[in-house]
Amino acid sequence: MDFESFFGKTVLTFFGCFCPPHRGHYETLERAIRDVRPNIVVVESMNSDNPEYSRHGIPLSFALKTWMQWSEFLSQKYGITFYAVDNSSKFWFRTHPQRVISIETIEDENSLVEEGLRSLSRKGLSTVYWKNALNLETYSVKRDFTFSATKFTALLREQNIEKCLDFVPLDLNHEEKMEYINTMLNDYGKYLK
């Protein structure tokens, strides 16, 4: 990772379990990229690399590998630099971006928080992580419950391939979608929960 490349740039961060990454994650990130126009995107997973301990049986290494593959589509479309990291990397302490914008998904449809950008105070977790950033902001978006890791892994356990295809980003062709689904079934099927 080129820490100098962060200097003076706008960084969009997306933090989550991504167990497994799915169309809902991808579309949330793509929407934020379109609205924010960052230079750099950092997807950070807090998942366990042991499938037995991961939330839905998909390990961290698979989530990060998937995001790096999917990043090729997003990088080409939007001309961004993309990183997928685990939350133990602590890379943010060595960077000096101009702006850091964190994606926040609003779980409650009745939330009073409006979608869009807003500034964060210099207090809280983001300040600890991105202490060298000049501006901290959040990009709020209501979560679309059509796609969720829980629903996706249930369909994988049932081996309902046709419905599983709906959970894979539309940017992937049919062969790429099938490869993604088959890898999860073949490599992690016994761990799916």
Backbone as JSON Lines, residues from 0, in Angstrom:
{"i":0,"aa":"M","n":[0.84,-1.17,0.0],"ca":[0.0,0.0,0.0],"c":[0.88,1.24,0.0]}
{"i":1,"aa":"D","n":[0.59,2.15,-0.9],"ca":[1.36,3.38,-1.03],"c":[0.75,4.45,-0.12]}
{"i":2,"aa":"F","n":[1.29,4.62,1.08],"ca":[0.73,5.55,2.05],"c":[0.8,7.0,1.57]}
{"i":3,"aa":"E","n":[1.85,7.31,0.8],"ca":[1.99,8.68,0.28],"c":[0.85,9.04,-0.67]}
{"i":4,"aa":"S","n":[0.28,8.03,-1.34],"ca":[-0.79,8.31,-2.31],"c":[-2.05,8.84,-1.65]}
{"i":5,"aa":"F","n":[-2.17,8.71,-0.33],"ca":[-3.34,9.21,0.39],"c":[-3.26,10.72,0.65]}
{"i":6,"aa":"F","n":[-2.06,11.27,0.57],"ca":[-1.85,12.67,0.96],"c":[-2.74,13.61,0.15]}
{"i":7,"aa":"G","n":[-3.54,14.39,0.86],"ca":[-4.38,15.4,0.23],"c":[-5.56,14.86,-0.56]}
{"i":8,"aa":"K","n":[-5.84,13.56,-0.48],"ca":[-6.89,12.95,-1.3],"c":[-8.19,12.79,-0.51]}
{"i":9,"aa":"T","n":[-9.26,12.48,-1.25],"ca":[-10.54,12.12,-0.64],"c":[-10.63,10.61,-0.6]}
{"i":10,"aa":"V","n":[-10.85,10.07,0.62],"ca":[-10.9,8.64,0.84],"c":[-12.31,8.27,1.29]}
{"i":11,"aa":"L","n":[-12.89,7.28,0.63],"ca":[-14.19,6.74,1.01],"c":[-13.95,5.4,1.67]}
{"i":12,"aa":"T","n":[-14.48,5.21,2.89],"ca":[-14.28,3.95,3.6],"c":[-15.62,3.23,3.76]}
{"i":13,"aa":"F","n":[-15.55,1.9,3.68],"ca":[-16.72,1.05,3.84],"c":[-16.32,-0.08,4.77]}
{"i":14,"aa":"F","n":[-16.9,-0.11,5.95],"ca":[-16.52,-1.05,7.0],"c":[-17.66,-2.02,7.24]}
{"i":15,"aa":"G","n":[-17.35,-3.31,7.33],"ca":[-18.39,-4.3,7.62],"c":[-17.82,-5.7,7.7]}
{"i":16,"aa":"C","n":[-18.71,-6.64,7.94],"ca":[-18.33,-8.05,8.03],"c":[-18.08,-8.61,6.62]}
{"i":17,"aa":"F","n":[-18.98,-8.29,5.69],"ca":[-18.88,-8.77,4.3],"c":[-18.73,-10.29,4.27]}
{"i":18,"aa":"C","n":[-19.65,-10.94,4.92],"ca":[-19.59,-12.39,5.12],"c":[-20.86,-13.05,4.59]}
{"i":19,"aa":"P","n":[-20.99,-13.25,3.32],"ca":[-20.07,-12.89,2.23],"c":[-20.44,-11.53,1.61]}
{"i":20,"aa":"P","n":[-19.53,-10.97,0.82],"ca":[-19.87,-9.77,0.06],"c":[-21.02,-10.11,-0.92]}
{"i":21,"aa":"H","n":[-21.94,-9.17,-1.1],"ca":[-23.07,-9.44,-1.99],"c":[-23.5,-8.16,-2.71]}
{"i":22,"aa":"R","n":[-24.47,-8.31,-3.56],"ca":[-24.95,-7.21,-4.41],"c":[-25.35,-5.97,-3.59]}
{"i":23,"aa":"G","n":[-25.96,-6.18,-2.44],"ca":[-26.35,-5.04,-1.6],"c":[-25.15,-4.22,-1.18]}
{"i":24,"aa":"H","n":[-24.06,-4.9,-0.76],"ca":[-22.82,-4.2,-0.41],"c":[-22.28,-3.44,-1.61]}
{"i":25,"aa":"Y","n":[-22.21,-4.13,-2.73],"ca":[-21.64,-3.57,-3.95],"c":[-22.4,-2.32,-4.4]}
{"i":26,"aa":"E","n":[-23.73,-2.42,-4.41],"ca":[-24.55,-1.29,-4.87],"c":[-24.49,-0.11,-3.9]}
{"i":27,"aa":"T","n":[-24.4,-0.39,-2.59],"ca":[-24.23,0.68,-1.61],"c":[-22.92,1.41,-1.86]}
{"i":28,"aa":"L","n":[-21.85,0.64,-2.06],"ca":[-20.54,1.25,-2.31],"c":[-20.55,2.02,-3.62]}
{"i":29,"aa":"E","n":[-21.12,1.45,-4.67],"ca":[-21.12,2.14,-5.96],"c":[-21.91,3.44,-5.88]}
{"i":30,"aa":"R","n":[-23.03,3.43,-5.18],"ca":[-23.82,4.66,-5.03],"c":[-22.99,5.74,-4.32]}
{"i":31,"aa":"A","n":[-22.29,5.36,-3.27],"ca":[-21.45,6.31,-2.55],"c":[-20.32,6.84,-3.43]}
{"i":32,"aa":"I","n":[-19.73,5.96,-4.22],"ca":[-18.66,6.39,-5.13],"c":[-19.19,7.43,-6.13]}
{"i":33,"aa":"R","n":[-20.36,7.16,-6.7],"ca":[-20.95,8.11,-7.65],"c":[-21.23,9.47,-7.0]}
{"i":34,"aa":"D","n":[-21.74,9.45,-5.76],"ca":[-22.11,10.69,-5.09],"c":[-20.92,11.46,-4.53]}
{"i":35,"aa":"V","n":[-19.94,10.74,-4.0],"ca":[-18.81,11.36,-3.29],"c":[-17.64,11.67,-4.23]}
{"i":36,"aa":"R","n":[-17.43,10.85,-5.24],"ca":[-16.3,10.98,-6.18],"c":[-14.95,10.97,-5.48]}
{"i":37,"aa":"P","n":[-14.65,9.89,-4.75],"ca":[-13.37,9.81,-4.04],"c":[-12.22,9.51,-4.99]}
{"i":38,"aa":"N","n":[-11.0,9.72,-4.48],"ca":[-9.8,9.29,-5.2],"c":[-9.46,7.85,-4.84]}
{"i":39,"aa":"I","n":[-9.74,7.51,-3.57],"ca":[-9.37,6.21,-3.02],"c":[-10.56,5.62,-2.28]}
{"i":40,"aa":"V","n":[-10.76,4.31,-2.44],"ca":[-11.79,3.59,-1.68],"c":[-11.08,2.52,-0.85]}
{"i":41,"aa":"V","n":[-11.46,2.44,0.42],"ca":[-10.94,1.41,1.32],"c":[-12.12,0.62,1.86]}
{"i":42,"aa":"V","n":[-12.16,-0.67,1.53],"ca":[-13.15,-1.58,2.1],"c":[-12.43,-2.35,3.2]}
{"i":43,"aa":"E","n":[-13.02,-2.3,4.4],"ca":[-12.36,-2.9,5.55],"c":[-13.29,-3.92,6.2]}
{"i":44,"aa":"S","n":[-12.81,-5.14,6.33],"ca":[-13.62,-6.21,6.9],"c":[-13.18,-6.54,8.32]}
{"i":45,"aa":"M","n":[-14.18,-6.77,9.16],"ca":[-13.92,-7.15,10.55],"c":[-14.19,-8.64,10.77]}
{"i":46,"aa":"N","n":[-14.23,-9.38,9.71],"ca":[-14.56,-10.8,9.75],"c":[-13.39,-11.63,10.29]}
{"i":47,"aa":"S","n":[-13.67,-12.86,10.71],"ca":[-12.63,-13.8,11.13],"c":[-12.15,-14.58,9.91]}
{"i":48,"aa":"D","n":[-10.87,-14.94,9.89],"ca":[-10.39,-15.74,8.76],"c":[-10.65,-17.23,8.96]}
{"i":49,"aa":"N","n":[-11.1,-17.61,10.12],"ca":[-11.47,-19.0,10.36],"c":[-12.96,-19.15,10.06]}
{"i":50,"aa":"P","n":[-13.34,-19.93,9.02],"ca":[-14.75,-20.02,8.65],"c":[-15.65,-20.5,9.78]}
{"i":51,"aa":"E","n":[-15.09,-21.28,10.71],"ca":[-15.9,-21.76,11.83],"c":[-16.33,-20.63,12.75]}
{"i":52,"aa":"Y","n":[-15.55,-19.57,12.8],"ca":[-15.85,-18.45,13.7],"c":[-16.43,-17.25,12.98]}
{"i":53,"aa":"S","n":[-16.48,-17.3,11.68],"ca":[-17.02,-16.19,10.92],"c":[-18.54,-16.21,11.05]}
{"i":54,"aa":"R","n":[-19.15,-15.06,10.93],"ca":[-20.58,-14.91,11.17],"c":[-21.44,-15.86,10.36]}
{"i":55,"aa":"H","n":[-21.14,-16.02,9.07],"ca":[-21.94,-16.89,8.21],"c":[-21.12,-18.01,7.56]}
{"i":56,"aa":"G","n":[-19.88,-18.21,8.03],"ca":[-19.07,-19.31,7.53],"c":[-18.18,-18.98,6.34]}
{"i":57,"aa":"I","n":[-18.09,-17.71,5.99],"ca":[-17.22,-17.28,4.89],"c":[-16.04,-16.52,5.49]}
{"i":58,"aa":"P","n":[-14.8,-16.96,5.28],"ca":[-13.65,-16.34,5.95],"c":[-13.25,-14.99,5.37]}
{"i":59,"aa":"L","n":[-12.52,-14.26,6.18],"ca":[-12.01,-12.94,5.82],"c":[-11.24,-12.97,4.51]}
{"i":60,"aa":"S","n":[-10.35,-13.94,4.33],"ca":[-9.52,-13.98,3.13],"c":[-10.38,-14.04,1.86]}
{"i":61,"aa":"F","n":[-11.49,-14.78,1.92],"ca":[-12.39,-14.86,0.77],"c":[-13.07,-13.51,0.52]}
{"i":62,"aa":"A","n":[-13.5,-12.85,1.59],"ca":[-14.15,-11.54,1.45],"c":[-13.2,-10.53,0.83]}
{"i":63,"aa":"L","n":[-11.96,-10.49,1.32],"ca":[-10.98,-9.53,0.78],"c":[-10.64,-9.83,-0.68]}
{"i":64,"aa":"K","n":[-10.48,-11.11,-0.99],"ca":[-10.19,-11.51,-2.38],"c":[-11.34,-11.12,-3.3]}
{"i":65,"aa":"T","n":[-12.57,-11.33,-2.83],"ca":[-13.76,-10.96,-3.62],"c":[-13.79,-9.47,-3.88]}
{"i":66,"aa":"W","n":[-13.56,-8.68,-2.82],"ca":[-13.59,-7.22,-3.01],"c":[-12.51,-6.76,-4.0]}
{"i":67,"aa":"M","n":[-11.36,-7.38,-3.95],"ca":[-10.3,-6.98,-4.89],"c":[-10.69,-7.34,-6.32]}
{"i":68,"aa":"Q","n":[-11.37,-8.47,-6.51],"ca":[-11.85,-8.81,-7.86],"c":[-12.93,-7.83,-8.31]}
{"i":69,"aa":"W","n":[-13.86,-7.55,-7.42],"ca":[-14.94,-6.62,-7.77],"c":[-14.43,-5.2,-7.96]}
{"i":70,"aa":"S","n":[-13.33,-4.87,-7.3],"ca":[-12.79,-3.52,-7.41],"c":[-12.36,-3.18,-8.84]}
{"i":71,"aa":"E","n":[-12.02,-4.22,-9.61],"ca":[-11.63,-3.97,-11.0],"c":[-12.75,-3.3,-11.78]}
{"i":72,"aa":"F","n":[-13.99,-3.72,-11.54],"ca":[-15.13,-3.1,-12.22],"c":[-15.29,-1.65,-11.77]}
{"i":73,"aa":"L","n":[-15.21,-1.43,-10.46],"ca":[-15.41,-0.08,-9.92],"c":[-14.26,0.85,-10.29]}
{"i":74,"aa":"S","n":[-13.03,0.32,-10.27],"ca":[-11.87,1.14,-10.65],"c":[-11.95,1.59,-12.1]}
{"i":75,"aa":"Q","n":[-12.35,0.68,-12.98],"ca":[-12.47,1.04,-14.4],"c":[-13.58,2.05,-14.63]}
{"i":76,"aa":"K","n":[-14.71,1.87,-13.96],"ca":[-15.85,2.77,-14.14],"c":[-15.58,4.18,-13.63]}
{"i":77,"aa":"Y","n":[-14.9,4.26,-12.46],"ca":[-14.81,5.55,-11.77],"c":[-13.39,6.08,-11.61]}
{"i":78,"aa":"G","n":[-12.39,5.35,-12.09],"ca":[-11.01,5.83,-12.02],"c":[-10.5,6.02,-10.6]}
{"i":79,"aa":"I","n":[-10.78,5.07,-9.74],"ca":[-10.37,5.17,-8.34],"c":[-9.3,4.13,-8.02]}
{"i":80,"aa":"T","n":[-8.56,4.38,-6.94],"ca":[-7.65,3.39,-6.38],"c":[-8.43,2.66,-5.29]}
{"i":81,"aa":"F","n":[-8.27,1.36,-5.21],"ca":[-9.1,0.54,-4.33],"c":[-8.23,-0.34,-3.45]}
{"i":82,"aa":"Y","n":[-8.56,-0.4,-2.16],"ca":[-7.87,-1.29,-1.22],"c":[-8.92,-2.08,-0.44]}
{"i":83,"aa":"A","n":[-8.67,-3.35,-0.22],"ca":[-9.48,-4.18,0.67],"c":[-8.55,-4.66,1.77]}
{"i":84,"aa":"V","n":[-8.89,-4.36,3.01],"ca":[-7.99,-4.65,4.13],"c":[-8.79,-5.26,5.29]}
{"i":85,"aa":"D","n":[-8.07,-5.93,6.19],"ca":[-8.72,-6.38,7.42],"c":[-8.54,-5.29,8.47]}
{"i":86,"aa":"N","n":[-9.4,-5.3,9.46],"ca":[-9.4,-4.18,10.41],"c":[-8.24,-4.2,11.38]}
{"i":87,"aa":"S","n":[-7.32,-5.15,11.26],"ca":[-6.14,-5.14,12.12],"c":[-4.96,-4.43,11.46]}
{"i":88,"aa":"S","n":[-5.14,-4.01,10.2],"ca":[-4.0,-3.45,9.47],"c":[-3.54,-2.11,10.01]}
{"i":89,"aa":"K","n":[-4.44,-1.32,10.56],"ca":[-4.1,-0.02,11.16],"c":[-3.34,0.9,10.2]}
{"i":90,"aa":"F","n":[-3.55,0.72,8.9],"ca":[-2.83,1.52,7.91],"c":[-3.16,3.01,8.0]}
{"i":91,"aa":"W","n":[-4.36,3.32,8.48],"ca":[-4.82,4.71,8.48],"c":[-3.96,5.63,9.33]}
{"i":92,"aa":"F","n":[-3.2,5.06,10.29],"ca":[-2.33,5.89,11.13],"c":[-1.17,6.47,10.32]}
{"i":93,"aa":"R","n":[-0.88,5.87,9.18],"ca":[0.27,6.31,8.39],"c":[-0.14,7.13,7.16]}
{"i":94,"aa":"T","n":[-1.39,7.53,7.1],"ca":[-1.87,8.28,5.94],"c":[-2.28,9.7,6.34]}
{"i":95,"aa":"H","n":[-2.3,10.6,5.35],"ca":[-2.66,12.0,5.59],"c":[-3.63,12.49,4.51]}
{"i":96,"aa":"P","n":[-4.86,11.94,4.49],"ca":[-5.82,12.38,3.47],"c":[-6.42,13.75,3.8]}
{"i":97,"aa":"Q","n":[-6.95,14.4,2.78],"ca":[-7.66,15.66,2.96],"c":[-9.02,15.4,3.61]}
{"i":98,"aa":"R","n":[-9.77,14.45,3.04],"ca":[-11.11,14.12,3.52],"c":[-11.22,12.6,3.68]}
{"i":99,"aa":"V","n":[-11.91,12.18,4.72],"ca":[-12.27,10.78,4.9],"c":[-13.78,10.74,5.08]}
{"i":100,"aa":"I","n":[-14.42,9.97,4.21],"ca":[-15.87,9.84,4.26],"c":[-16.2,8.37,4.51]}
{"i":101,"aa":"S","n":[-16.89,8.1,5.61],"ca":[-17.25,6.73,5.97],"c":[-18.69,6.46,5.58]}
{"i":102,"aa":"I","n":[-18.92,5.32,4.95],"ca":[-20.29,4.93,4.61],"c":[-20.96,4.4,5.87]}
{"i":103,"aa":"E","n":[-22.15,4.94,6.13],"ca":[-22.95,4.5,7.28],"c":[-24.28,4.0,6.73]}
{"i":104,"aa":"T","n":[-24.59,2.74,6.99],"ca":[-25.89,2.23,6.55],"c":[-26.88,2.43,7.67]}
{"i":105,"aa":"I","n":[-28.03,2.99,7.32],"ca":[-29.09,3.23,8.28],"c":[-29.98,2.0,8.28]}
{"i":106,"aa":"E","n":[-30.03,1.32,9.41],"ca":[-30.77,0.06,9.5],"c":[-32.27,0.29,9.62]}
{"i":107,"aa":"D","n":[-32.65,1.34,10.3],"ca":[-34.05,1.59,10.63],"c":[-34.68,2.51,9.58]}
{"i":108,"aa":"E","n":[-35.72,2.03,8.92],"ca":[-36.4,2.82,7.89],"c":[-37.01,4.1,8.48]}
{"i":109,"aa":"N","n":[-37.3,4.12,9.79],"ca":[-37.91,5.28,10.43],"c":[-36.88,6.23,11.02]}
{"i":110,"aa":"S","n":[-35.61,5.98,10.73],"ca":[-34.55,6.82,11.3],"c":[-34.7,8.27,10.86]}
{"i":111,"aa":"L","n":[-34.37,9.16,11.76],"ca":[-34.41,10.59,11.45],"c":[-33.16,11.04,10.72]}
{"i":112,"aa":"V","n":[-32.15,10.18,10.64],"ca":[-30.92,10.52,9.93],"c":[-31.23,10.54,8.43]}
{"i":113,"aa":"E","n":[-30.9,11.64,7.79],"ca":[-31.14,11.74,6.36],"c":[-29.99,11.13,5.58]}
{"i":114,"aa":"E","n":[-30.32,10.63,4.39],"ca":[-29.27,10.1,3.53],"c":[-28.41,11.24,3.02]}
{"i":115,"aa":"G","n":[-27.16,10.92,2.73],"ca":[-26.26,11.91,2.16],"c":[-25.06,12.19,3.05]}
{"i":116,"aa":"L","n":[-24.31,13.24,2.69],"ca":[-23.07,13.59,3.39],"c":[-23.34,14.49,4.59]}
{"i":117,"aa":"R","n":[-22.56,14.28,5.65],"ca":[-22.57,15.21,6.76],"c":[-21.22,15.14,7.47]}
{"i":118,"aa":"S","n":[-20.84,16.23,8.1],"ca":[-19.57,16.29,8.8],"c":[-19.65,15.55,10.12]}
{"i":119,"aa":"L","n":[-18.53,14.98,10.53],"ca":[-18.43,14.33,11.84],"c":[-17.67,15.26,12.77]}
{"i":120,"aa":"S","n":[-18.0,15.16,14.05],"ca":[-17.23,15.93,15.02],"c":[-15.85,15.31,15.12]}
{"i":121,"aa":"R","n":[-14.95,16.0,15.74],"ca":[-13.59,15.47,15.91],"c":[-13.53,14.5,17.08]}
{"i":122,"aa":"K","n":[-14.67,14.0,17.5],"ca":[-14.72,13.01,18.58],"c":[-15.14,11.68,17.98]}
{"i":123,"aa":"G","n":[-14.86,10.62,18.7],"ca":[-15.36,9.32,18.27],"c":[-14.33,8.47,17.55]}
{"i":124,"aa":"L","n":[-14.79,7.3,17.13],"ca":[-13.94,6.27,16.57],"c":[-13.23,6.71,15.3]}
{"i":125,"aa":"S","n":[-13.93,7.39,14.4],"ca":[-13.3,7.8,13.15],"c":[-12.12,8.72,13.39]}
{"i":126,"aa":"T","n":[-12.21,9.55,14.41],"ca":[-11.11,10.45,14.73],"c":[-9.9,9.66,15.19]}
{"i":127,"aa":"V","n":[-10.13,8.61,15.95],"ca":[-9.01,7.77,16.4],"c":[-8.35,7.1,15.2]}
{"i":128,"aa":"Y","n":[-9.16,6.54,14.31],"ca":[-8.62,5.86,13.14],"c":[-7.93,6.82,12.18]}
{"i":129,"aa":"W","n":[-8.61,7.9,11.86],"ca":[-8.14,8.82,10.82],"c":[-7.67,10.13,11.44]}
{"i":130,"aa":"K","n":[-6.8,10.02,12.44],"ca":[-6.38,11.21,13.19],"c":[-5.66,12.24,12.32]}
{"i":131,"aa":"N","n":[-5.11,11.83,11.18],"ca":[-4.38,12.76,10.32],"c":[-5.26,13.38,9.23]}
{"i":132,"aa":"A","n":[-6.52,12.98,9.15],"ca":[-7.41,13.54,8.13],"c":[-7.83,14.96,8.52]}
{"i":133,"aa":"L","n":[-7.89,15.85,7.54],"ca":[-8.3,17.22,7.82],"c":[-9.81,17.32,8.0]}
{"i":134,"aa":"N","n":[-10.59,16.55,7.26],"ca":[-12.04,16.59,7.35],"c":[-12.59,15.17,7.46]}
{"i":135,"aa":"L","n":[-13.48,14.96,8.41],"ca":[-14.14,13.67,8.58],"c":[-15.62,13.85,8.29]}
{"i":136,"aa":"E","n":[-16.16,12.98,7.44],"ca":[-17.57,13.06,7.09],"c":[-18.15,11.66,7.05]}
{"i":137,"aa":"T","n":[-19.47,11.6,7.0],"ca":[-20.13,10.32,6.83],"c":[-21.11,10.43,5.67]}
{"i":138,"aa":"Y","n":[-21.25,9.33,4.95],"ca":[-22.21,9.24,3.86],"c":[-23.26,8.24,4.32]}
{"i":139,"aa":"S","n":[-24.46,8.72,4.61],"ca":[-25.52,7.85,5.12],"c":[-26.41,7.37,3.99]}
{"i":140,"aa":"V","n":[-26.74,6.09,4.04],"ca":[-27.63,5.5,3.04],"c":[-28.49,4.46,3.75]}
{"i":141,"aa":"K","n":[-29.79,4.48,3.44],"ca":[-30.69,3.49,4.04],"c":[-30.39,2.12,3.46]}
{"i":142,"aa":"R","n":[-30.35,1.15,4.34],"ca":[-30.03,-0.21,3.92],"c":[-31.22,-0.82,3.17]}
{"i":143,"aa":"D","n":[-30.9,-1.45,2.06],"ca":[-31.9,-2.17,1.29],"c":[-31.91,-3.61,1.79]}
{"i":144,"aa":"F","n":[-33.01,-4.0,2.43],"ca":[-33.07,-5.33,3.03],"c":[-33.38,-6.42,2.0]}
{"i":145,"aa":"T","n":[-33.47,-6.04,0.72],"ca":[-33.66,-7.05,-0.33],"c":[-32.49,-8.02,-0.32]}
{"i":146,"aa":"F","n":[-31.29,-7.48,-0.13],"ca":[-30.08,-8.29,-0.14],"c":[-29.45,-8.25,1.25]}
{"i":147,"aa":"S","n":[-29.19,-9.41,1.8],"ca":[-28.49,-9.48,3.09],"c":[-27.66,-10.76,3.1]}
{"i":148,"aa":"A","n":[-26.62,-10.74,3.91],"ca":[-25.77,-11.93,4.03],"c":[-26.56,-13.1,4.59]}
{"i":149,"aa":"T","n":[-27.47,-12.82,5.5],"ca":[-28.28,-13.9,6.1],"c":[-29.14,-14.58,5.04]}
{"i":150,"aa":"K","n":[-29.81,-13.79,4.2],"ca":[-30.64,-14.36,3.12],"c":[-29.76,-15.1,2.1]}
{"i":151,"aa":"F","n":[-28.63,-14.49,1.75],"ca":[-27.74,-15.07,0.76],"c":[-27.21,-16.43,1.23]}
{"i":152,"aa":"T","n":[-26.73,-16.5,2.47],"ca":[-26.18,-17.77,2.94],"c":[-27.28,-18.82,3.11]}
{"i":153,"aa":"A","n":[-28.5,-18.4,3.43],"ca":[-29.61,-19.36,3.5],"c":[-29.86,-19.97,2.12]}
{"i":154,"aa":"L","n":[-29.83,-19.14,1.08],"ca":[-30.01,-19.64,-0.29],"c":[-28.86,-20.53,-0.71]}
{"i":155,"aa":"L","n":[-27.65,-20.18,-0.27],"ca":[-26.49,-21.03,-0.57],"c":[-26.63,-22.39,0.1]}
{"i":156,"aa":"R","n":[-27.07,-22.41,1.35],"ca":[-27.26,-23.68,2.06],"c":[-28.3,-24.54,1.35]}
{"i":157,"aa":"E","n":[-29.35,-23.89,0.83],"ca":[-30.4,-24.62,0.09],"c":[-29.95,-24.99,-1.32]}
{"i":158,"aa":"Q","n":[-28.8,-24.44,-1.73],"ca":[-28.25,-24.6,-3.08],"c":[-29.27,-24.13,-4.14]}
{"i":159,"aa":"N","n":[-29.93,-23.04,-3.81],"ca":[-30.88,-22.41,-4.72],"c":[-30.09,-21.45,-5.63]}
{"i":160,"aa":"I","n":[-29.43,-22.02,-6.6],"ca":[-28.49,-21.28,-7.44],"c":[-29.18,-20.13,-8.18]}
{"i":161,"aa":"E","n":[-30.37,-20.36,-8.69],"ca":[-31.08,-19.34,-9.47],"c":[-31.31,-18.08,-8.62]}
{"i":162,"aa":"K","n":[-31.74,-18.25,-7.39],"ca":[-31.96,-17.09,-6.52],"c":[-30.63,-16.51,-6.02]}
{"i":163,"aa":"C","n":[-29.62,-17.35,-5.84],"ca":[-28.3,-16.86,-5.43],"c":[-27.73,-15.87,-6.45]}
{"i":164,"aa":"L","n":[-28.0,-16.13,-7.72],"ca":[-27.49,-15.25,-8.78],"c":[-27.94,-13.81,-8.59]}
{"i":165,"aa":"D","n":[-29.14,-13.61,-8.01],"ca":[-29.64,-12.26,-7.76],"c":[-28.81,-11.5,-6.74]}
{"i":166,"aa":"F","n":[-28.05,-12.22,-5.9],"ca":[-27.27,-11.61,-4.84],"c":[-25.85,-11.23,-5.28]}
{"i":167,"aa":"V","n":[-25.52,-11.51,-6.52],"ca":[-24.19,-11.2,-7.04],"c":[-24.29,-9.92,-7.88]}
{"i":168,"aa":"P","n":[-23.32,-9.01,-7.79],"ca":[-23.41,-7.73,-8.52],"c":[-23.71,-7.91,-10.01]}
{"i":169,"aa":"L","n":[-24.49,-6.99,-10.53],"ca":[-24.91,-7.04,-11.92],"c":[-23.74,-6.83,-12.89]}
{"i":170,"aa":"D","n":[-22.66,-6.22,-12.42],"ca":[-21.49,-5.99,-13.29],"c":[-20.79,-7.28,-13.69]}
{"i":171,"aa":"L","n":[-21.03,-8.36,-12.94],"ca":[-20.4,-9.64,-13.28],"c":[-21.22,-10.36,-14.34]}
{"i":172,"aa":"N","n":[-20.54,-11.04,-15.25],"ca":[-21.28,-11.83,-16.24],"c":[-21.72,-13.16,-15.59]}
{"i":173,"aa":"H","n":[-22.49,-13.93,-16.32],"ca":[-23.05,-15.15,-15.75],"c":[-21.97,-16.13,-15.29]}
{"i":174,"aa":"E","n":[-20.91,-16.3,-16.08],"ca":[-19.83,-17.21,-15.7],"c":[-19.15,-16.75,-14.41]}
{"i":175,"aa":"E","n":[-18.91,-15.45,-14.28],"ca":[-18.26,-14.92,-13.08],"c":[-19.16,-15.09,-11.86]}
{"i":176,"aa":"K","n":[-20.46,-14.9,-12.05],"ca":[-21.41,-15.1,-10.95],"c":[-21.41,-16.56,-10.5]}
{"i":177,"aa":"M","n":[-21.42,-17.48,-11.47],"ca":[-21.44,-18.9,-11.14],"c":[-20.14,-19.31,-10.44]}
{"i":178,"aa":"E","n":[-19.03,-18.77,-10.88],"ca":[-17.74,-19.08,-10.24],"c":[-17.75,-18.62,-8.78]}
{"i":179,"aa":"Y","n":[-18.29,-17.43,-8.53],"ca":[-18.37,-16.89,-7.17],"c":[-19.22,-17.81,-6.28]}
{"i":180,"aa":"I","n":[-20.39,-18.17,-6.75],"ca":[-21.3,-19.03,-5.99],"c":[-20.7,-20.42,-5.78]}
{"i":181,"aa":"N","n":[-20.15,-21.01,-6.83],"ca":[-19.57,-22.35,-6.72],"c":[-18.38,-22.39,-5.78]}
{"i":182,"aa":"T","n":[-17.57,-21.35,-5.78],"ca":[-16.42,-21.29,-4.86],"c":[-16.91,-21.32,-3.42]}
{"i":183,"aa":"M","n":[-17.94,-20.53,-3.12],"ca":[-18.45,-20.54,-1.75],"c":[-19.03,-21.91,-1.38]}
{"i":184,"aa":"L","n":[-19.78,-22.5,-2.29],"ca":[-20.38,-23.81,-2.0],"c":[-19.32,-24.9,-1.85]}
{"i":185,"aa":"N","n":[-18.35,-24.91,-2.75],"ca":[-17.34,-25.97,-2.74],"c":[-16.34,-25.82,-1.59]}
{"i":186,"aa":"D","n":[-15.89,-24.57,-1.35],"ca":[-14.84,-24.36,-0.35],"c":[-15.37,-24.17,1.07]}
{"i":187,"aa":"Y","n":[-16.57,-23.6,1.2],"ca":[-17.06,-23.23,2.54],"c":[-18.46,-23.76,2.84]}
{"i":188,"aa":"G","n":[-19.0,-24.59,1.95],"ca":[-20.37,-25.09,2.12],"c":[-20.66,-25.7,3.46]}
{"i":189,"aa":"K","n":[-19.71,-26.44,4.01],"ca":[-19.94,-27.09,5.3],"c":[-19.97,-26.11,6.47]}
{"i":190,"aa":"Y","n":[-19.46,-24.88,6.25],"ca":[-19.42,-23.88,7.33],"c":[-20.59,-22.9,7.27]}
{"i":191,"aa":"L","n":[-21.32,-22.89,6.16],"ca":[-22.38,-21.89,5.98],"c":[-23.4,-21.96,7.1]}
{"i":192,"aa":"K","n":[-23.73,-20.8,7.64],"ca":[-24.72,-20.73,8.73],"c":[-25.61,-19.53,8.56]}
